[in-house]
Amino acid sequence: MDRTSDLEARIGYRFRDRALLEQALTHRSYGSPHNERLEFLGDSVLGCVIAEALYARFPELTEGPLTRMKAALVCEEALCAVARDLGVGIDLRLGEGERTKATEVRASILADALEALFGAVFVDGGYAAARGLVLAIYADRLACIDPQGLTKDPKTRLQEYLQAQRKSRPEYRVVQTRGAAHRQTFEVECVVVDLDVRATGTGTSRQRAEQNAAAALLESIGR
């Protein structure tokens, strides 16, 4: 059994088109075809399946708590943890430069590869197959998630703190972007004029960068 067959056994899905599996496990540093298009597709598939599962599991909850739970399950940290549990990093095809940068695969690469894997299953077997895979992989996390135990995201926490203190709303602005249009890294500055404080954060999307900037500002003011 080769390594990718072993991964198929771990996820419980056998590809009809194995080229899709290989593409899902190919980082752009290795060559083409790489997994970015499948990642784009898998991100939407994952979001839809998790949203549907939470909607059915918590019929009494409003949009806010459902959104926070979904964010907790599909954020980069959660995706990376799931990918590590499945051993996705073992099978990734990375360029030499990327492999020598660190002792282990970067969290963002693992998270992207897992989303690409979901996208590959969707293309190979349709929505039902992708849905079944996501629900199987996330079964324990969905069973254990507690809406009362979730911490609000940094932007929400900062906003609520400033409102309680009757201070001005935080302002976010993009300082710079790096990388190609389809694979950018954003640097965002968060400023609270009334407190005369500011902090920056980076991320692979503007939203993630804003969250990281808000988290850095909260830490700077001891909140």
The 8 nearest C-alpha neighbors of each residue, nearest first, counted from 0:
[[1, 4, 5, 2, 3, 8, 6, 7],
 [2, 0, 4, 3, 5, 6, 7, 90],
 [1, 3, 5, 4, 6, 90, 0, 89],
 [2, 4, 6, 5, 1, 7, 90, 20],
 [5, 3, 7, 1, 6, 2, 0, 8],
 [4, 6, 2, 8, 3, 7, 1, 9],
 [7, 5, 9, 3, 8, 4, 10, 2],
 [6, 8, 4, 10, 12, 5, 9, 13],
 [7, 9, 11, 5, 6, 10, 4, 12],
 [10, 8, 6, 7, 11, 5, 85, 12],
 [11, 9, 7, 8, 12, 6, 132, 85],
 [12, 10, 8, 9, 7, 13, 132, 6],
 [11, 13, 7, 10, 14, 8, 132, 9],
 [14, 12, 7, 15, 11, 8, 4, 17],
 [15, 13, 16, 17, 12, 123, 20, 120],
 [14, 16, 17, 13, 123, 124, 19, 18],
 [17, 15, 14, 18, 19, 123, 20, 13],
 [16, 18, 20, 19, 14, 15, 21, 13],
 [17, 19, 21, 16, 20, 22, 23, 14],
 [20, 18, 22, 17, 21, 119, 16, 23],
 [19, 21, 23, 17, 22, 18, 119, 24],
 [20, 22, 18, 24, 19, 23, 25, 17],
 [21, 23, 19, 25, 24, 20, 33, 34],
 [24, 22, 34, 115, 20, 116, 21, 25],
 [23, 25, 91, 21, 22, 92, 112, 20],
 [26, 24, 92, 33, 22, 23, 34, 91],
 [27, 25, 28, 93, 33, 29, 92, 34],
 [26, 28, 33, 29, 30, 25, 31, 34],
 [27, 29, 94, 26, 30, 93, 97, 96],
 [30, 28, 94, 93, 27, 26, 92, 25],
 [31, 29, 27, 28, 33, 32, 26, 25],
 [32, 30, 33, 27, 29, 25, 22, 34],
 [31, 33, 22, 30, 34, 25, 27, 35],
 [34, 32, 31, 25, 27, 22, 26, 35],
 [33, 35, 23, 37, 22, 25, 36, 115],
 [34, 36, 38, 37, 33, 39, 115, 27],
 [37, 35, 39, 38, 34, 40, 115, 33],
 [36, 38, 115, 118, 40, 34, 39, 35],
 [115, 37, 39, 114, 35, 41, 36, 40],
 [40, 38, 36, 37, 42, 41, 35, 43],
 [41, 39, 37, 118, 38, 42, 43, 44],
 [118, 40, 42, 114, 117, 44, 38, 115],
 [41, 43, 45, 114, 39, 40, 44, 38],
 [44, 42, 46, 41, 45, 40, 47, 39],
 [45, 43, 41, 47, 46, 42, 48, 40],
 [46, 44, 48, 42, 43, 47, 41, 49],
 [45, 47, 43, 49, 44, 48, 50, 42],
 [46, 48, 50, 44, 45, 49, 51, 43],
 [49, 47, 51, 45, 50, 46, 130, 52],
 [48, 50, 52, 46, 51, 47, 45, 53],
 [51, 49, 47, 53, 52, 48, 46, 54],
 [52, 50, 54, 48, 49, 53, 47, 55],
 [53, 51, 49, 55, 54, 50, 56, 48],
 [52, 54, 56, 50, 55, 51, 57, 49],
 [55, 53, 51, 52, 57, 56, 58, 50],
 [54, 56, 52, 53, 57, 58, 51, 50],
 [55, 57, 53, 54, 52, 58, 51, 141],
 [56, 58, 59, 54, 60, 55, 53, 65],
 [59, 57, 60, 55, 54, 56, 53, 61],
 [58, 60, 57, 61, 54, 56, 55, 65],
 [61, 59, 57, 58, 64, 65, 62, 63],
 [60, 62, 63, 64, 65, 59, 58, 66],
 [61, 63, 65, 64, 66, 60, 67, 54],
 [62, 64, 66, 65, 61, 67, 60, 68],
 [65, 63, 67, 66, 62, 61, 68, 146],
 [66, 64, 62, 68, 63, 67, 69, 61],
 [65, 67, 69, 63, 64, 68, 62, 70],
 [68, 66, 64, 70, 69, 65, 71, 63],
 [69, 67, 71, 65, 70, 66, 64, 72],
 [68, 70, 66, 72, 71, 67, 65, 73],
 [69, 71, 67, 73, 68, 72, 74, 66],
 [72, 70, 68, 69, 74, 73, 67, 77],
 [71, 73, 69, 70, 77, 74, 68, 78],
 [72, 74, 70, 71, 77, 78, 69, 75],
 [75, 73, 77, 76, 70, 71, 72, 78],
 [74, 76, 78, 77, 110, 79, 107, 73],
 [75, 77, 79, 74, 78, 80, 106, 110],
 [78, 76, 80, 74, 79, 75, 72, 73],
 [79, 77, 110, 75, 81, 80, 76, 73],
 [78, 80, 110, 82, 76, 77, 109, 106],
 [81, 79, 77, 83, 78, 82, 84, 76],
 [82, 80, 84, 78, 83, 79, 77, 85],
 [81, 83, 79, 85, 87, 84, 80, 113],
 [84, 82, 86, 80, 85, 81, 79, 87],
 [83, 85, 81, 82, 86, 80, 87, 79],
 [86, 84, 82, 83, 87, 81, 9, 10],
 [87, 85, 83, 88, 84, 89, 82, 6],
 [86, 88, 82, 89, 85, 90, 83, 91],
 [89, 87, 91, 90, 86, 109, 104, 83],
 [88, 90, 87, 86, 91, 2, 92, 83],
 [89, 91, 88, 87, 92, 2, 3, 24],
 [92, 90, 24, 88, 89, 25, 93, 87],
 [91, 93, 25, 24, 26, 29, 90, 94],
 [94, 92, 29, 26, 28, 91, 97, 98],
 [93, 95, 29, 28, 97, 96, 98, 92],
 [94, 96, 98, 97, 99, 93, 29, 28],
 [97, 95, 99, 94, 98, 100, 28, 93],
 [96, 98, 94, 100, 95, 99, 93, 28],
 [99, 97, 95, 96, 100, 93, 94, 101],
 [98, 100, 96, 97, 101, 95, 102, 94],
 [101, 99, 97, 98, 96, 102, 103, 95],
 [102, 100, 103, 99, 98, 104, 105, 97],
 [101, 103, 104, 100, 99, 98, 105, 97],
 [104, 102, 101, 105, 98, 88, 100, 106],
 [103, 105, 106, 88, 109, 108, 101, 102],
 [104, 106, 108, 107, 103, 109, 101, 110],
 [107, 105, 109, 79, 108, 110, 104, 75],
 [106, 108, 110, 109, 105, 111, 75, 79],
 [109, 107, 111, 105, 110, 106, 112, 104],
 [108, 110, 112, 106, 79, 111, 107, 82],
 [109, 111, 79, 78, 107, 113, 108, 112],
 [110, 112, 108, 114, 109, 113, 38, 107],
 [113, 111, 115, 109, 114, 110, 24, 108],
 [114, 112, 116, 110, 115, 111, 82, 109],
 [113, 115, 41, 38, 117, 111, 116, 112],
 [38, 116, 114, 37, 112, 118, 23, 113],
 [115, 117, 113, 119, 23, 114, 118, 112],
 [118, 116, 41, 114, 120, 115, 119, 129],
 [41, 117, 119, 37, 115, 121, 40, 116],
 [118, 120, 116, 122, 121, 117, 19, 123],
 [119, 121, 123, 117, 129, 118, 122, 124],
 [120, 122, 125, 129, 118, 126, 119, 124],
 [123, 121, 119, 120, 125, 124, 118, 126],
 [124, 122, 120, 121, 119, 125, 16, 15],
 [123, 125, 128, 121, 120, 122, 126, 129],
 [126, 124, 121, 128, 127, 122, 123, 129],
 [125, 127, 129, 121, 128, 130, 124, 44],
 [126, 128, 130, 129, 125, 131, 124, 121],
 [127, 129, 131, 124, 130, 126, 125, 132],
 [130, 128, 121, 126, 132, 120, 131, 127],
 [131, 129, 127, 133, 132, 128, 126, 48],
 [130, 132, 128, 134, 129, 133, 127, 135],
 [131, 133, 129, 135, 130, 134, 136, 128],
 [134, 132, 136, 130, 135, 131, 137, 129],
 [135, 133, 137, 131, 138, 132, 136, 130],
 [136, 134, 138, 132, 133, 137, 131, 139],
 [135, 137, 133, 134, 138, 132, 10, 139],
 [136, 138, 134, 140, 135, 139, 133, 141],
 [139, 137, 135, 141, 134, 140, 136, 142],
 [140, 138, 142, 141, 137, 143, 136, 135],
 [141, 139, 143, 137, 142, 138, 144, 72],
 [140, 142, 138, 144, 139, 143, 137, 53],
 [141, 143, 139, 140, 144, 138, 137, 145],
 [144, 142, 140, 141, 139, 145, 138, 146],
 [143, 145, 141, 142, 140, 146, 68, 148],
 [144, 146, 148, 147, 143, 149, 68, 142],
 [147, 145, 148, 149, 64, 144, 68, 65],
 [148, 146, 145, 149, 150, 64, 144, 68],
 [147, 149, 145, 146, 150, 144, 151, 68],
 [150, 148, 146, 147, 151, 145, 68, 67],
 [149, 151, 152, 148, 67, 147, 153, 156],
 [150, 152, 156, 155, 149, 153, 67, 154],
 [151, 153, 155, 154, 156, 150, 210, 67],
 [154, 152, 156, 214, 155, 213, 210, 157],
 [155, 153, 157, 213, 156, 152, 210, 158],
 [156, 154, 158, 153, 157, 152, 159, 151],
 [157, 155, 153, 159, 158, 154, 160, 151],
 [158, 156, 160, 154, 155, 159, 153, 161],
 [157, 159, 155, 161, 156, 160, 154, 162],
 [158, 160, 162, 156, 161, 157, 155, 163],
 [161, 159, 157, 163, 162, 158, 156, 164],
 [162, 160, 164, 166, 158, 163, 159, 165],
 [161, 163, 165, 159, 164, 160, 166, 158],
 [164, 162, 160, 161, 165, 159, 166, 158],
 [163, 165, 161, 162, 166, 160, 159, 167],
 [166, 164, 162, 163, 161, 167, 160, 168],
 [167, 165, 161, 164, 193, 162, 168, 163],
 [166, 168, 193, 169, 191, 161, 192, 165],
 [167, 169, 170, 166, 158, 191, 161, 162],
 [170, 168, 191, 190, 189, 167, 171, 158],
 [169, 171, 190, 189, 191, 168, 172, 188],
 [172, 170, 189, 188, 190, 187, 169, 209],
 [171, 173, 188, 187, 174, 170, 189, 209],
 [172, 174, 187, 175, 186, 188, 171, 185],
 [175, 173, 187, 186, 172, 188, 176, 185],
 [174, 176, 186, 173, 185, 177, 187, 184],
 [175, 177, 185, 184, 186, 183, 178, 174],
 [176, 178, 184, 183, 185, 175, 179, 186],
 [177, 179, 183, 182, 184, 180, 176, 181],
 [180, 178, 182, 181, 183, 177, 184, 176],
 [179, 181, 182, 183, 178, 177, 176, 184],
 [180, 182, 179, 183, 178, 35, 36, 184],
 [183, 181, 179, 180, 178, 184, 203, 177],
 [184, 182, 178, 177, 179, 180, 203, 181],
 [183, 185, 203, 177, 176, 202, 178, 204],
 [186, 184, 176, 201, 202, 205, 203, 208],
 [185, 187, 201, 175, 174, 200, 173, 208],
 [186, 188, 173, 174, 200, 199, 172, 208],
 [187, 189, 199, 172, 171, 198, 212, 174],
 [188, 190, 171, 198, 197, 170, 212, 199],
 [191, 189, 197, 170, 169, 196, 192, 188],
 [192, 190, 169, 196, 194, 193, 195, 197],
 [191, 193, 195, 194, 190, 167, 196, 169],
 [194, 192, 195, 191, 167, 166, 196, 168],
 [193, 195, 196, 192, 191, 166, 167, 190],
 [196, 194, 192, 193, 191, 197, 190, 167],
 [197, 195, 194, 191, 190, 192, 198, 216],
 [196, 198, 190, 189, 191, 216, 188, 195],
 [199, 197, 216, 189, 188, 212, 215, 190],
 [200, 198, 188, 212, 187, 189, 186, 215],
 [199, 201, 212, 211, 208, 187, 186, 209],
 [200, 202, 208, 186, 185, 187, 211, 184],
 [203, 201, 208, 207, 204, 185, 184, 205],
 [202, 204, 184, 183, 185, 207, 205, 208],
 [205, 203, 207, 202, 206, 185, 208, 184],
 [204, 206, 208, 207, 185, 209, 202, 203],
 [207, 205, 209, 204, 208, 210, 202, 203],
 [208, 206, 202, 210, 204, 209, 205, 211],
 [207, 209, 202, 201, 205, 211, 200, 206],
 [210, 208, 212, 206, 207, 211, 187, 213],
 [211, 209, 207, 213, 208, 212, 154, 153],
 [212, 210, 200, 214, 208, 213, 209, 215],
 [211, 213, 200, 199, 209, 215, 214, 210],
 [214, 212, 216, 210, 211, 215, 154, 153],
 [215, 213, 211, 153, 217, 212, 216, 210],
 [216, 214, 212, 218, 213, 217, 198, 211],
 [215, 217, 219, 213, 198, 218, 214, 212],
 [218, 216, 222, 214, 220, 219, 215, 213],
 [217, 219, 221, 215, 216, 220, 222, 214],
 [220, 218, 216, 217, 221, 215, 222, 198],
 [221, 219, 217, 218, 222, 216, 196, 215],
 [220, 222, 218, 219, 217, 216, 215, 214],
 [221, 217, 218, 220, 219, 157, 216, 160]]
